[in-house]
Amino acid sequence: MSSRLPLFALPNLMLYPDAMIPLHLFEPRYLQLISDLLASNKRDLLIGTLLPGWEDDYFDAPPIAKVAGVGEVMQHQQDEKGNYNIVLRGKYRAVVVDEKPSGKPYREVEVEEHPEIPIKGSEASLAHAQLLHAITSLAGATPQGAESQTLNYLTDILLVHLPIEMDRKLKVFCELHPIKRATKVLAEFEQQQAVGRSFPSSSNGPEDPQWN
């Protein structure tokens, strides 16, 4: 299923399914975006990750990653300056399939939905156990309720908290197949262990993520 969504593009930001992120909107084009969205009684927009080199073309249409997060506006508040504070909830990954001039100050893109699909079977069970082990190693203890979380959720939790470069995180984030995505993030985790990279203090382990 495809849909046309307004685009909010930022560097170094990915919107994961089920994550909650606050954003402060102050650029005129994005104030127009949120005003139009709310006026239409719609709530969905696309959070696109700007690719390297975006600085030279930021106010035009710099390229974004082909996979991005669709988010729903859960809260919004306009301040005395006319700026907006919003809270987005991640819904699912989407593939950007087309972009045409919107005739508006902000960009709009055509996206193909890729909802998270529950994965079962022995391969999924093994990956689930490996993800739990990695997250426990990172946090110093198994976070409460982690055992009952889905493979997709645990994969994203581990990716959020790995101390690796954004371009490497983006490659994992953009993998649409759940088992392949889990395998990639586990490989990144093993690489960090192999080189002796330290993880965050166990007292500040991965919280129930209001991610990013």
ABEGO torsion letter per residue (X at the ends): XBBBBBBBBBBGBBBBBGBBBBBBBABAAAAAAAAAAAAAGBABBBBBBBBBGAAAAAABBBBBBABBBBBBBABBBBBAAGBBBBBBBBABBBBBABBBBAGBABBBBBBBBBBBBBBBEAAAAAAAAAAAAAAAAAAGBBBBGAAABBAAAAAAAAAAABBBBAAAAAAAAABABAAAAAAAAAAAAAAAAAAGBBBBBAAABBBBBBBX
